[in-house]
Amino acid sequence: MSAHPQPAAAVQARPWVELGVLLAAAAATRLGAAHALGEGAPFGPDGTGAEAAAVLGGHVYPGHPWLIRLSGTARALSLVCGPLACAALWAWGRAVGLGGGGGWLAVFFPFAVYTGALSAGDAPALAVATAGCALATRGASGGVVGGALAGLCVFVKPVALPALALLGATPWGLLGAALTLPLAWSGPLQPLVAPRMGGGLLGSWWVANHDALPADAPAAGRLVEGGVEALAALPAWTGLPLLAAAVLGALWPRRARAAPAAVRAAVVFPVAALLGAAALAGSRLEPRYALAAAWACLPWVGAWLPRGVEALLLWPAAALVTQVAVERANRDPEAVVPRIAPVQSPAFDARALFDEASTDDATRMRRTALEQAATLPQGATVRVSRLPHGREGEFVWPLRLARPDVTVERE
């Protein structure tokens, strides 16, 4: 028999080898971040509440607690979903002709690494959205099913919604996502379509417009201007330079004519998503809120940048994680945080990031709740003081899990 088919088989196998290496690299970066951030009370936005809801029910975004029941903990779920999201972005880029560079950027992208190590819904929601977008590249039926799956990400956490900009390159995917609108319109999308004054992010996403829809076109224009200013203030890999690099990737991809013109033109969708996310939040825009839109830009950025450059993002990723880890060690001393010298540059607002993910003495609060659960009489009432962002939940939720008979009153 001729040996000619062997080289073809080897070429065919290379994508699977690359995918395996990508998954290993993504898992290593996120496991390293999780180790650096340490152990203790769940560290991440609503981690404690979501884990409690996996048992007690009643969460505003039911998809996240449901997935936690499958994985065991919110952090374990993030550690699994982060690499899967990178793989899905790699597959999406290859399917549409932009190449796998976007997936490799995602492996090392600082806030993707960080959120992939948190007890939060960000990484799972982004994985659901990206997996759906990847499936949407598989013809009409795959497009409808994949678009619908992507649309369901809002039931895990709506922060991933801008990632649906990837569906702009797959019209059948847009149709599938549209089919989920009746489900999401009266639930997770209410803060966007019917904002509630003073309801926080659970009530309104129109933070930059005082929790109200813009009254007219000039008001919407002012919001966009404020969004551009907010993007300019973000780190370079999240703000305006990333947006510009995505446009360059559409105009001058590394491989000439690798992607159809329609796919290259579809860069307008992630660009609009990034501008839209910034316009909604204005001066209160945080990199984590812009992550999903930035994520959607990555395949076009990867089409422009030479392969290997993405590894340079390891430095800011390490700076982000280690600076937050030091902050956690100082403010939650009962948490077991490894003593790692922080990477000082570039500098991040570690205090704000810690406040978003936890609170002072969170691990002690959790330990105290479990101690009281062992000694409180049947049907007891416990009074707790309210903390910003509902952080008294670090005490309340473990107590409720251990003692459903206990009544907790917030003062």
Kinemage of the C-alpha trace (Angstrom):
@kinemage 1
@onewidth
@group {chain A} dominant
@subgroup {mainchain}
@vectorlist {calphas} color= white
{ca met a 1} P 0.000 0.000 0.000
{ca ser a 2} L 1.141 3.561 -0.671
{ca ala a 3} L 2.346 5.704 2.199
{ca his a 4} L 0.911 8.863 0.651
{ca pro a 5} L -2.202 9.092 2.916
{ca gln a 6} L -0.049 9.311 6.068
{ca pro a 7} L 1.049 12.955 5.670
{ca ala a 8} L -2.581 13.921 4.988
{ca ala a 9} L -3.656 12.111 8.146
{ca ala a 10} L -0.935 13.909 10.093
{ca val a 11} L -2.123 17.281 8.786
{ca gln a 12} L -5.694 16.346 9.726
{ca ala a 13} L -4.587 15.435 13.241
{ca arg a 14} L -2.747 18.707 13.890
{ca pro a 15} L -5.880 20.735 14.824
{ca trp a 16} L -6.715 18.175 17.512
{ca val a 17} L -3.165 18.344 18.840
{ca glu a 18} L -3.357 22.135 18.903
{ca leu a 19} L -6.732 21.985 20.645
{ca gly a 20} L -5.329 19.655 23.288
{ca val a 21} L -2.393 21.982 23.947
{ca leu a 22} L -4.752 24.961 24.093
{ca leu a 23} L -6.994 23.243 26.640
{ca ala a 24} L -3.973 22.292 28.756
{ca ala a 25} L -2.607 25.858 28.664
{ca ala a 26} L -5.995 27.364 29.529
{ca ala a 27} L -6.456 24.946 32.426
{ca ala a 28} L -2.924 25.645 33.712
{ca thr a 29} L -3.369 29.430 33.721
{ca arg a 30} L -6.675 29.239 35.559
{ca leu a 31} L -5.516 26.625 38.061
{ca gly a 32} L -2.461 28.779 38.731
{ca ala a 33} L -4.705 31.795 39.302
{ca ala a 34} L -6.961 29.811 41.642
{ca his a 35} L -3.934 28.649 43.644
{ca ala a 36} L -2.629 32.204 43.943
{ca leu a 37} L -5.999 33.540 45.122
{ca gly a 38} L -6.094 30.910 47.863
{ca glu a 39} L -8.789 29.039 49.761
{ca gly a 40} L -11.452 30.247 52.149
{ca ala a 41} L -14.925 31.660 51.728
{ca pro a 42} L -16.075 31.521 48.077
{ca phe a 43} L -14.219 34.317 46.306
{ca gly a 44} L -16.240 35.930 43.560
{ca pro a 45} L -19.395 37.945 42.930
{ca asp a 46} L -22.319 36.089 44.498
{ca gly a 47} L -20.301 32.886 44.909
{ca thr a 48} L -21.683 32.120 48.364
{ca gly a 49} L -25.248 32.974 47.355
{ca ala a 50} L -25.116 30.893 44.164
{ca glu a 51} L -23.770 27.868 46.031
{ca ala a 52} L -26.558 28.220 48.588
{ca ala a 53} L -29.137 28.560 45.803
{ca ala a 54} L -27.909 25.267 44.352
{ca val a 55} L -29.484 23.700 47.447
{ca leu a 56} L -32.163 26.188 48.498
{ca gly a 57} L -33.246 27.474 45.064
{ca gly a 58} L -34.565 30.958 44.411
{ca his a 59} L -31.622 32.472 42.514
{ca val a 60} L -32.344 35.303 40.075
{ca tyr a 61} L -30.280 33.509 37.400
{ca pro a 62} L -31.273 29.833 37.806
{ca gly a 63} L -28.782 28.459 35.276
{ca his a 64} L -25.786 29.138 37.509
{ca pro a 65} L -27.005 27.181 40.583
{ca trp a 66} L -28.116 24.360 38.288
{ca leu a 67} L -24.607 24.074 36.840
{ca ile a 68} L -23.119 24.272 40.341
{ca arg a 69} L -25.164 21.221 41.309
{ca leu a 70} L -23.417 19.347 38.507
{ca ser a 71} L -19.895 20.513 39.420
{ca gly a 72} L -20.015 20.717 43.224
{ca thr a 73} L -18.747 24.263 43.797
{ca ala a 74} L -18.863 27.575 41.945
{ca arg a 75} L -15.073 27.692 41.642
{ca ala a 76} L -14.831 24.158 40.248
{ca leu a 77} L -17.447 25.121 37.672
{ca ser a 78} L -15.420 28.175 36.615
{ca leu a 79} L -12.217 26.141 36.368
{ca val a 80} L -13.924 23.716 33.986
{ca cys a 81} L -15.795 26.311 31.943
{ca gly a 82} L -12.871 28.692 31.397
{ca pro a 83} L -10.817 26.288 29.236
{ca leu a 84} L -13.960 25.087 27.444
{ca ala a 85} L -14.800 28.669 26.500
{ca cys a 86} L -11.276 29.142 25.083
{ca ala a 87} L -11.657 25.961 23.040
{ca ala a 88} L -15.043 27.078 21.727
{ca leu a 89} L -13.629 30.472 20.680
{ca trp a 90} L -10.740 28.695 18.924
{ca ala a 91} L -13.216 26.444 17.095
{ca trp a 92} L -15.412 29.404 16.135
{ca gly a 93} L -12.481 31.326 14.638
{ca arg a 94} L -11.314 28.335 12.619
{ca ala a 95} L -14.820 27.591 11.361
{ca val a 96} L -15.416 31.104 9.998
{ca gly a 97} L -11.926 31.511 8.509
{ca leu a 98} L -10.322 33.863 11.044
{ca gly a 99} L -8.096 31.126 12.473
{ca gly a 100} L -7.542 29.982 16.031
{ca gly a 101} L -5.611 33.055 17.212
{ca gly a 102} L -8.591 34.393 19.131
{ca gly a 103} L -8.769 31.205 21.182
{ca trp a 104} L -5.095 31.478 22.065
{ca leu a 105} L -5.536 35.106 23.102
{ca ala a 106} L -8.395 33.965 25.328
{ca val a 107} L -6.086 31.473 27.064
{ca phe a 108} L -3.934 34.290 28.455
{ca phe a 109} L -6.357 37.235 28.428
{ca pro a 110} L -5.963 38.727 31.930
{ca phe a 111} L -9.577 39.128 33.000
{ca ala a 112} L -10.564 35.843 31.362
{ca val a 113} L -7.890 34.096 33.441
{ca tyr a 114} L -9.023 35.943 36.560
{ca thr a 115} L -12.758 35.265 36.185
{ca gly a 116} L -11.945 31.655 35.310
{ca ala a 117} L -10.603 31.237 38.847
{ca leu a 118} L -13.490 32.952 40.678
{ca ser a 119} L -16.575 31.542 42.359
{ca ala a 120} L -18.801 33.456 39.944
{ca gly a 121} L -21.095 32.979 36.996
{ca asp a 122} L -18.932 34.888 34.509
{ca ala a 123} L -16.890 31.947 33.178
{ca pro a 124} L -19.841 29.505 32.952
{ca ala a 125} L -22.032 32.071 31.181
{ca leu a 126} L -19.245 32.905 28.733
{ca ala a 127} L -18.709 29.196 28.055
{ca val a 128} L -22.406 28.681 27.279
{ca ala a 129} L -22.437 31.729 24.989
{ca thr a 130} L -19.258 30.769 23.134
{ca ala a 131} L -20.188 27.105 22.796
{ca gly a 132} L -23.486 28.153 21.258
{ca cys a 133} L -21.721 30.515 18.850
{ca ala a 134} L -19.310 27.733 17.829
{ca leu a 135} L -22.220 25.364 17.179
{ca ala a 136} L -23.901 28.099 15.144
{ca thr a 137} L -21.181 27.794 12.491
{ca arg a 138} L -22.515 24.311 11.554
{ca gly a 139} L -25.065 25.121 8.886
{ca ala a 140} L -28.699 26.121 9.244
{ca ser a 141} L -29.773 23.578 11.854
{ca gly a 142} L -26.591 24.038 13.870
{ca gly a 143} L -27.029 27.780 13.569
{ca val a 144} L -30.526 27.795 15.025
{ca val a 145} L -29.687 25.368 17.840
{ca gly a 146} L -26.362 27.051 18.579
{ca gly a 147} L -27.861 30.533 18.563
{ca ala a 148} L -30.564 29.390 20.971
{ca leu a 149} L -27.947 27.861 23.280
{ca ala a 150} L -25.925 31.073 23.158
{ca gly a 151} L -29.023 33.105 24.003
{ca leu a 152} L -29.627 30.994 27.098
{ca cys a 153} L -26.365 32.300 28.610
{ca val a 154} L -28.371 35.130 30.189
{ca phe a 155} L -29.969 32.593 32.535
{ca val a 156} L -26.492 31.761 33.840
{ca lys a 157} L -25.377 35.385 34.038
{ca pro a 158} L -26.300 38.248 31.678
{ca val a 159} L -22.751 39.640 31.855
{ca ala a 160} L -21.964 37.258 28.944
{ca leu a 161} L -24.645 38.748 26.680
{ca pro a 162} L -22.221 40.891 24.578
{ca ala a 163} L -20.395 37.708 23.508
{ca leu a 164} L -23.402 36.971 21.301
{ca ala a 165} L -21.859 39.521 18.933
{ca leu a 166} L -20.045 36.494 17.466
{ca leu a 167} L -23.380 35.435 15.987
{ca gly a 168} L -23.156 38.388 13.613
{ca ala a 169} L -21.073 36.164 11.340
{ca thr a 170} L -23.726 33.408 11.305
{ca pro a 171} L -27.218 34.664 10.350
{ca trp a 172} L -28.870 31.360 11.325
{ca gly a 173} L -27.315 31.808 14.768
{ca leu a 174} L -28.927 35.222 15.078
{ca leu a 175} L -32.278 33.605 14.343
{ca gly a 176} L -31.698 30.967 17.031
{ca ala a 177} L -30.808 33.628 19.600
{ca ala a 178} L -33.923 35.603 18.649
{ca leu a 179} L -36.043 32.560 19.473
{ca thr a 180} L -34.939 32.793 23.111
{ca leu a 181} L -36.051 36.425 23.448
{ca pro a 182} L -39.578 35.594 24.704
{ca leu a 183} L -38.001 33.626 27.564
{ca ala a 184} L -35.420 36.270 28.455
{ca trp a 185} L -37.462 39.412 27.824
{ca ser a 186} L -39.521 39.247 31.000
{ca gly a 187} L -36.655 37.875 33.092
{ca pro a 188} L -32.903 38.422 32.726
{ca leu a 189} L -33.283 41.223 30.145
{ca gln a 190} L -35.602 43.373 32.274
{ca pro a 191} L -32.742 45.593 33.546
{ca leu a 192} L -32.032 46.451 29.884
{ca val a 193} L -35.530 46.864 28.442
{ca ala a 194} L -37.387 48.070 31.557
{ca pro a 195} L -34.800 49.524 33.977
{ca arg a 196} L -35.854 50.021 37.580
{ca met a 197} L -34.659 53.135 39.374
{ca gly a 198} L -32.369 52.433 42.324
{ca gly a 199} L -32.384 48.679 41.774
{ca gly a 200} L -28.635 48.296 41.327
{ca leu a 201} L -27.393 46.104 38.483
{ca leu a 202} L -30.199 43.630 39.175
{ca gly a 203} L -32.685 46.409 38.404
{ca ser a 204} L -30.988 48.510 35.736
{ca trp a 205} L -28.010 48.312 33.396
{ca trp a 206} L -28.407 51.955 32.395
{ca val a 207} L -26.004 53.123 35.076
{ca ala a 208} L -24.615 55.979 32.982
{ca asn a 209} L -28.120 57.363 32.366
{ca his a 210} L -29.391 57.350 35.963
{ca asp a 211} L -31.222 54.024 35.576
{ca ala a 212} L -33.359 55.192 32.665
{ca leu a 213} L -33.564 54.586 28.927
{ca pro a 214} L -32.199 57.485 26.827
{ca ala a 215} L -34.992 59.915 26.004
{ca asp a 216} L -33.851 60.746 22.459
{ca ala a 217} L -31.043 60.379 19.922
{ca pro a 218} L -28.872 63.194 21.361
{ca ala a 219} L -29.058 61.542 24.794
{ca ala a 220} L -28.017 58.211 23.271
{ca gly a 221} L -25.143 59.992 21.507
{ca arg a 222} L -23.921 61.422 24.797
{ca leu a 223} L -23.967 57.934 26.293
{ca val a 224} L -21.796 56.649 23.438
{ca glu a 225} L -19.361 59.532 23.926
{ca gly a 226} L -19.139 58.682 27.606
{ca gly a 227} L -18.608 55.047 26.677
{ca val a 228} L -15.644 55.926 24.473
{ca glu a 229} L -14.131 57.884 27.350
{ca ala a 230} L -14.725 54.940 29.697
{ca leu a 231} L -13.041 52.539 27.258
{ca ala a 232} L -10.058 54.882 26.985
{ca ala a 233} L -9.655 54.679 30.767
{ca leu a 234} L -9.593 50.858 30.822
{ca pro a 235} L -6.414 48.756 30.583
{ca ala a 236} L -5.060 48.516 27.040
{ca trp a 237} L -6.133 44.885 26.530
{ca thr a 238} L -9.750 45.682 27.418
{ca gly a 239} L -10.427 49.145 26.005
{ca leu a 240} L -9.961 51.147 22.831
{ca pro a 241} L -6.675 49.556 21.640
{ca leu a 242} L -8.365 46.151 21.629
{ca leu a 243} L -11.255 47.529 19.610
{ca ala a 244} L -8.844 49.089 17.101
{ca ala a 245} L -6.877 45.840 16.826
{ca ala a 246} L -10.080 43.957 16.024
{ca val a 247} L -10.809 46.366 13.167
{ca leu a 248} L -7.245 45.931 11.883
{ca gly a 249} L -7.752 42.174 11.965
{ca ala a 250} L -10.820 42.574 9.777
{ca leu a 251} L -9.078 44.843 7.300
{ca trp a 252} L -5.669 43.177 7.162
{ca pro a 253} L -5.818 39.582 8.421
{ca arg a 254} L -2.484 37.809 8.649
{ca arg a 255} L -3.595 35.323 6.004
{ca ala a 256} L -4.825 37.163 2.930
{ca arg a 257} L -8.467 36.397 2.097
{ca ala a 258} L -8.560 33.713 4.808
{ca ala a 259} L -12.033 34.754 5.922
{ca pro a 260} L -14.955 35.697 3.653
{ca ala a 261} L -15.664 39.397 3.328
{ca ala a 262} L -18.928 38.977 5.254
{ca val a 263} L -17.074 37.491 8.230
{ca arg a 264} L -14.485 40.246 8.194
{ca ala a 265} L -17.272 42.848 8.019
{ca ala a 266} L -19.005 41.187 10.975
{ca val a 267} L -16.391 42.833 13.217
{ca val a 268} L -18.948 45.644 13.523
{ca phe a 269} L -20.952 43.445 15.908
{ca pro a 270} L -18.284 43.028 18.643
{ca val a 271} L -17.200 46.640 18.134
{ca ala a 272} L -20.795 47.738 18.724
{ca ala a 273} L -21.080 45.386 21.701
{ca leu a 274} L -17.975 46.842 23.333
{ca leu a 275} L -19.179 50.398 22.728
{ca gly a 276} L -22.638 49.464 23.988
{ca ala a 277} L -21.354 47.916 27.212
{ca ala a 278} L -19.234 51.002 27.829
{ca ala a 279} L -22.112 53.363 27.031
{ca leu a 280} L -24.411 51.621 29.530
{ca ala a 281} L -21.915 51.803 32.399
{ca gly a 282} L -20.117 55.051 31.591
{ca ser a 283} L -17.591 56.103 34.219
{ca arg a 284} L -18.540 53.055 36.310
{ca leu a 285} L -17.388 50.647 33.619
{ca glu a 286} L -15.195 47.901 35.019
{ca pro a 287} L -13.010 45.531 32.996
{ca arg a 288} L -15.075 42.539 34.117
{ca tyr a 289} L -18.231 44.099 32.649
{ca ala a 290} L -16.441 44.661 29.329
{ca leu a 291} L -14.950 41.158 29.219
{ca ala a 292} L -17.651 39.465 27.118
{ca ala a 293} L -17.547 42.177 24.448
{ca ala a 294} L -13.750 42.189 24.489
{ca trp a 295} L -13.865 38.395 24.215
{ca ala a 296} L -15.973 38.674 21.049
{ca cys a 297} L -13.300 40.951 19.535
{ca leu a 298} L -10.489 38.438 20.073
{ca pro a 299} L -10.892 36.317 16.894
{ca trp a 300} L -10.415 39.411 14.726
{ca val a 301} L -7.465 40.536 16.859
{ca gly a 302} L -5.967 37.063 16.524
{ca ala a 303} L -6.347 37.243 12.741
{ca trp a 304} L -4.054 40.282 12.731
{ca leu a 305} L -1.450 39.482 15.377
{ca pro a 306} L 1.350 36.967 14.699
{ca arg a 307} L 1.016 33.704 16.597
{ca gly a 308} L 2.954 33.603 19.862
{ca val a 309} L 2.345 37.236 20.824
{ca glu a 310} L -0.565 36.158 23.016
{ca ala a 311} L 1.837 34.645 25.552
{ca leu a 312} L 2.953 38.181 26.434
{ca leu a 313} L -0.409 38.579 28.179
{ca leu a 314} L 0.818 36.232 30.894
{ca trp a 315} L 2.589 39.181 32.520
{ca pro a 316} L -0.487 41.400 33.066
{ca ala a 317} L -2.521 38.309 33.967
{ca ala a 318} L 0.000 37.462 36.686
{ca ala a 319} L -0.003 41.078 37.865
{ca leu a 320} L -3.797 41.110 38.132
{ca val a 321} L -4.077 37.833 40.029
{ca thr a 322} L -1.156 38.371 42.420
{ca gln a 323} L -2.180 41.917 43.330
{ca val a 324} L -5.714 40.760 44.179
{ca ala a 325} L -4.244 37.815 46.120
{ca val a 326} L -2.193 40.165 48.312
{ca glu a 327} L -5.297 42.268 48.940
{ca arg a 328} L -7.220 39.163 49.952
{ca ala a 329} L -4.462 38.011 52.286
{ca asn a 330} L -4.542 41.407 54.035
{ca arg a 331} L -8.304 41.800 54.329
{ca asp a 332} L -9.412 38.187 54.817
{ca pro a 333} L -6.609 36.870 57.052
{ca glu a 334} L -8.295 33.526 57.796
{ca ala a 335} L -8.250 32.667 54.095
{ca val a 336} L -5.289 30.472 53.152
{ca val a 337} L -3.491 32.565 50.538
{ca pro a 338} L 0.005 31.517 49.382
{ca arg a 339} L 2.741 34.034 50.049
{ca ile a 340} L 3.601 35.023 46.495
{ca ala a 341} L 5.468 38.223 45.664
{ca pro a 342} L 3.030 40.271 43.547
{ca val a 343} L 3.874 41.427 40.052
{ca gln a 344} L 3.683 45.187 40.559
{ca ser a 345} L 3.315 46.386 36.974
{ca pro a 346} L 0.899 47.020 35.382
{ca ala a 347} L -0.988 48.204 38.457
{ca phe a 348} L -4.612 47.179 39.051
{ca asp a 349} L -7.168 48.535 41.501
{ca ala a 350} L -6.912 45.450 43.706
{ca arg a 351} L -9.018 47.013 46.440
{ca ala a 352} L -11.990 47.544 44.122
{ca leu a 353} L -11.612 44.060 42.670
{ca phe a 354} L -11.553 42.541 46.158
{ca asp a 355} L -14.668 44.505 47.169
{ca glu a 356} L -16.405 43.141 44.080
{ca ala a 357} L -15.496 39.549 44.930
{ca ser a 358} L -15.572 39.387 48.732
{ca thr a 359} L -15.569 41.409 51.951
{ca asp a 360} L -13.325 41.906 54.967
{ca asp a 361} L -13.049 38.785 57.125
{ca ala a 362} L -15.334 36.761 54.844
{ca thr a 363} L -13.765 33.458 55.888
{ca arg a 364} L -14.155 34.323 59.568
{ca met a 365} L -17.818 35.201 58.933
{ca arg a 366} L -18.331 31.818 57.319
{ca arg a 367} L -16.620 30.005 60.220
{ca thr a 368} L -18.721 31.935 62.749
{ca ala a 369} L -21.913 31.009 60.894
{ca leu a 370} L -21.049 27.326 61.051
{ca glu a 371} L -20.144 27.559 64.742
{ca gln a 372} L -23.466 29.229 65.533
{ca ala a 373} L -25.315 26.659 63.455
{ca ala a 374} L -23.999 23.993 65.819
{ca thr a 375} L -25.204 25.742 68.977
{ca leu a 376} L -28.331 27.781 68.169
{ca pro a 377} L -31.615 26.477 69.624
{ca gln a 378} L -34.329 25.201 67.305
{ca gly a 379} L -36.203 28.026 65.549
{ca ala a 380} L -33.836 30.738 66.783
{ca thr a 381} L -33.725 34.233 65.278
{ca val a 382} L -30.411 35.829 64.324
{ca arg a 383} L -30.032 39.526 63.503
{ca val a 384} L -27.285 40.699 61.169
{ca ser a 385} L -26.253 44.118 59.913
{ca arg a 386} L -26.534 44.810 56.206
{ca leu a 387} L -23.250 45.227 54.336
{ca pro a 388} L -22.613 46.865 50.943
{ca his a 389} L -23.541 44.655 47.954
{ca gly a 390} L -25.307 42.184 50.251
{ca arg a 391} L -22.009 40.876 51.637
{ca glu a 392} L -23.668 39.900 54.918
{ca gly a 393} L -24.537 36.836 52.856
{ca glu a 394} L -21.073 35.466 53.639
{ca phe a 395} L -22.553 34.804 57.097
{ca val a 396} L -26.239 34.381 56.245
{ca trp a 397} L -26.071 31.778 53.469
{ca pro a 398} L -23.850 29.231 55.243
{ca leu a 399} L -26.085 29.574 58.310
{ca arg a 400} L -29.248 29.017 56.287
{ca leu a 401} L -27.751 26.012 54.569
{ca ala a 402} L -26.757 24.413 57.847
{ca arg a 403} L -29.897 25.432 59.778
{ca pro a 404} L -33.010 25.986 57.635
{ca asp a 405} L -35.051 26.370 60.840
{ca val a 406} L -33.190 29.538 61.873
{ca thr a 407} L -34.722 32.908 60.966
{ca val a 408} L -32.298 35.611 59.834
{ca glu a 409} L -33.323 39.261 60.105
{ca arg a 410} L -31.257 41.903 58.293
{ca glu a 411} L -31.029 45.292 60.006
